[in-house]
Structure formats: structure tokens, C-alpha cells
């Protein structure tokens, strides 16, 4: 591949009659690139149609203002809001916005056509951020949308700049999207730099551009990760204020798994890492929370908890405490320290009936994230030396093992980073098929939804991973909403296939919500 020097601004001036695909992992800067392109093209009085599928026009408008766009001539920036209607959020009508639904590509097509009629001219730049959400909803149908809507739009003297997340679906579908595009720019972050690889572009040779000053999207969103908020949340949990106000909020264990594995579709590579780092970060809270703990916890830590967790017997005390007070008492799992395998500074713990993995037998990957990290987090927060403990699942019922097993060590684990990316699209498909089969079996045939022999079916929701992750990332909040919308669509399709509709279908859904104790 021959490289020539071009500027980012050249790439952002999308020539008419072209569809440019911007592909890269979530957090690599695709939205920022698109918003910079909007500002640059507005300076040339080029009208913009901005299709948003993962945030609303208000968020887009605020982001443009933060990047320096102060005033815009009326009619130059128009929005297709394909996010709020998809997730069922009611928003005020805007004169510059037409609403659509990611579930229905024809609604997006109609919205674009309506805005083009209002604009009344060609050489319009259509920003589509992003194709990932409609792709997750309707799969390879997005290819026909690109051929029939986006390519047709460009052929009429306009231009398209569309984003697509790498890793959120089948690689062959991404290749097909690239083939349908007249230009492809690959975006990735390496060593703190944003790298733009021009695979193809009109009237330009393939090239690569490094942007060293570009801000890299963090795993944690500092605007959301507020330590004061989390401290108050943990205080309320420990003191029982949440329970007094709202009840115990115990739900069927199927519910958090359904939410987790539906939302992960929007960021399958980063959400596992985000979850791990969230619970590791919470290690700093454990020591602060000791004064708020129940008296028998405080007494145990004062009299019996070792200052170091290096030795087998000392770590065993810690694990027995976690296993009884958190694992079994809160029905997450049954925990057992493995003396035969453990040595100084290398400890093994088995989990039976682990809520995170139950129902995912032999799906092809280790599926636990909360409990392994929780143990490492408590070691970090409660050991006097304050070493950097880490944990990884070495066995899992998701891999066909009869139980889950965790290795916990002070220091780095070489395999840890790779474990965050072990759940690929094929594994996700199997897990989601398993969830939907159980859900439809419950709705249509009255089969048990989710239960374990010794720990039963319910879990406390307040301290669940699905409830805590929104503290860490606004993107996860979006993914949780969109995941819920996707599940709703799939339930509707399955009920329709079974000949169930109208009020009867609604009653089936209400029965499911009541059974899960979330209705």
C-alpha cells in the first residue's frame, strides 16, 4: 500500500455522489470526526442532514456547540432522530427534526426524503451516526438500505458520511458495507494516537494519517463516574435506606442477564473491560465503607481479618467471609476456596450456581465478570499493603466445566486483556438464543424461567452489575436502552409467529415482568 500525505480536513470534505464509510471500534473517535466534518461543511454553506441513532438531536447540538459551532443559519442543519423513538423516550418536537425508528429502515428513508424536500437543493451532506444500531436490530437488511437509500441519495448529487462500529456483528457484513461504499476510512486508536487509514477514497491514493493530539475516549466517562454519587449509593445500600424506601428489589436472576447480554451488543469489546475496571475501581470504597457495615462485619474485620492476603490460610478467611456474606447470603453464588491448587500469592476459588453463568452452559466462553472482579476489588481495598490484585476466570460452566473457577493474584495477569474480548459474535448469538428460548418457553409453554437447586431464582438488583455500570458510562446507558428495545422487538416477533397478538400478547409480557418482579 502506497502512502501519501493528506490532511484530515480533506477527508471531511466528502465529494458529492459518494458514500464514505467510517469504520472503527466504539470510542475511536468516529462521532468526533463526523461533527468536525459538519462544522467544516457548514462553513461552505453546505446543508446537513444529521441522522442520530445512538443519541438525540439535543445531545448532537450540544456537542457541536462544544466544538465551536455557535450560530447556524436556519435550515442548514436538520436532524433525523432515530434514537428517542426507538427507545420509547418522549421528547419535545423540534422544527428541524423528523423522527424515525431503528427498527424500521423505511421510516428513516421517509424522514430523509422529507428533509430533502424541505431543503430544496442538492449537494447536501448526510451524516449517519451510526449504522451499527439499525444493523443490530435488523441485521444484513442494512445492506439493502445502503444500496437503495444511501447510494440513491448520493447519486442525486449529494454525499454520505456513515459510521459503523467494528466488532458489533459479522465480519462478512462489514466487508459487504465496505464494498458498497465508494470510500472507506478505518479509524483506530494506537498508543494514544488516532490513526486514520484511508482504504479507498475518491480521487485519492490509499494513505494513513496519525493524529497525536486527538483525545481518546476513556473507558470511564468522568461526567458520569461521580465518586460522591456512588458513595451515597453504597451508603444507602449498607444502611438499608434503599430497602426501606423501595423494598428489597429482588428480581428473578434471568432479568439482569437479559439486560446485560442484550446491551453488550452495542460495545462487545469494551463493556467487559468497562465492567472489570468499574469493580476494580470500587476497591477504593471498601475501606471507606467499613464504618457503615453491619456490626458483625466490623467485628470480624477488626478481630479476624488478616492484614495480608498472601498466605493460603489468610486468603481462605477472606474468601469464607465473602462467600458467606456476599456470595451465599445475597444468593450470587456458593463460594469455595480450593486449598489443593492455591499457593502463596496465587489463589483459586470455585463458584457453584454462579448467577452470571447459570443457564449459559457450554456456550463457548467464560461468562463471569462481576464476582471475579469483586474478589480482586475487596483484596485491593482491604489489604493493608494495598497491592494491585487481579482475578480471571480459569474454568466456567460456559466452557463446559461443572463449576466456575477463579484465579486471584497480586499483580498483572497476562491473559486478562484477551479475556475481555473472548466473547465474540458467535458466542453472543448462542447466549442470546439461549435467553430467548427460555423466555419463549416461559411465555408460551409455562416452563421454568430461571432457577438454581440451592440458591433459588431471585437476586438483589440494587448491587447488580447492570445497575452499577450506568454510573461509569453514558454509552452504557444508551446500550441498556437500545438493548431493551431490541428485546421488545424480538418478543413481539416471536409472539406474532405463535399467533399471539393484541391484548393477549400484552398480557404475556406483563406476566413475564411480574414473574421477574420488575412489573
Protein Blocks (a to p, Z undefined) as FASTA:
>chain_A
ZZddddfklmmmccehiacdddddehilpmmmmmmmmmmmmmnopacddddfkbcfklmm
mmmmmnopabdcehkaccddfklmmnopacdddfkbccddfklmklmmmmmmmmmmmnop
ahiacddddfklmmmmnommlmmmmmmmmmmmmmnopacdddddehiacfklmmmmmmmp
cbdcddddeehiacdddfbaghiacdddddfkbccddfbdfklmcfklmmmmmmmmmnom
mmmmnonoiacfklmmmmmmmmmmmommlmmmmmmmmmmmmmmmmmmmmmmpcfklmmmm
mmmmcfbfkbmmlmmmmmmmmmmmmmmmnomaccdddfklpcehiacdddehifklgopa
onopafbfklmmmmmmmmmmmpmnlpacddddfbdfklopabdcddddedddfklmmmmm
mpcfklmmmmmmmmmmmmmmmmmnopafbdcfklombdcfklgmklmmmmmomklmmmmm
mmmmmmmmmmmmmmmmnopahjllmmmmmmmmmmnopZZ
